[in-house]
């Protein structure tokens, strides 16, 4: 089975370390996903939404890492809105087991924040949600 191409949306100011850990899991031998850093790492200026939209055309799904400040991260909310407009599959993943994780403001009421374990991540990428 081909690996899924994943876009990771995260709060650049607060959760970059968690993003690096998640991207590192793509390198594990039994990983069901590939990760290419397609996020926009600069401040939200110019045509950044167009760049995100184009990048989302080349992935199979989006993982939204949810940290303590995600509800304040305008970029994460915008990236998720763009994914929703494109009907791109996505799920919300708790970036930390020992902290309160918040949803982006564009999350739908029924969107659940899933616990981040390796087995759970593999199942979520496989469509179990």
C-alpha positions, 0 to 999 in steps of 0.5 A: 500500500502506498504511503499517504502524503501528509500536510502537518498544520501547527502553531509555528510559534508554540508547537514546532517541536511537536511538528518535528517529532511527528515528521520524524515518525514518517521515517519509521520503517512501518510508517503509513505516511510521508511528510514533506514540509509544505507549511508556510513558515513566515508571517501571514503576508501576501499570497500565502493562502494561495501557496497553502492551497496549491500545496494542499493539492499535492497531499492526501490528508492534513494532520492538525497538531493541537497545542495549548494556543492553537485556538489563537493561531490564525494560520492554523485556522486558515489552513484548516478552512482551506482544507475544508473548502477542498474537502481534504481529509483531515484530523486533529491530533493532540500535540501533548499528552500532559497539556490541554490542547485546543482546537483551531477556530475553524474546526467543526463542532464534531471534530474530535482531538485524538490522542497521539500514540503510534498505533492510534496515528497509524489507524487515523491515517488509515481512515479510522475516525 
